[in-house]
Amino acid sequence: MLLLGDICMEVKVISKTERELILEITGEDHTLGNMLMKEALKHPNIEYAAYRIPHPLRNIMEFTIIVKEGASLSSVLTEIISKLKSEISEFRKLVEEVLE
């Protein structure tokens, strides 16, 4: 379980093969799911990326990626998350500049 301030997030691996990963993320919804999916689809080694909310009354999101043949699943996922972190950091700087 990951605690970030008021955010509580739990990540479980539902399924993992050489090319496919399905994560269950508790404590997150469409906001994170959509960001992950859109960033993943920009990556040249992603064959498929999607997320779903299995049930609207449960606070769970499932994220699925399939990488292209020969690509490293963990490397691609790390690159996607690093890119998102960078974009969010840049957005934060822009907002702080505007608010000064």
Helices and strands as residue ranges (DSSP letters): E 2-4, E 7-16, E 20-26, H 30-42, E 46-52, E 60-67, H 73-99
